[in-house]
């Protein structure tokens, strides 16, 4: 099998791994009920999307 000719320094390994960090999930605030929702999705708590009712809430007994 292939073997590296020289040891990689910590700097080179770190530079290669610099793009492996996880990014925080993007969240937005619902304009109707101020709940935290994912962008471009209907709010699960109130059913509004961009100021319009998209999912009507079912009446509870």
NORTA-V31956 format. One record per helix or strand of 3 or more residues. SS is the DSSP state (helix for helix, strand for strand). FROM is the first residue (numbers start at 1). TO is the last residue. Records with the same first field share a line. If there is no record, write none. Layout:
SS->FROM-TO, FROM-TO
This chain:
helix->10-19
strand->27-29, 36-38
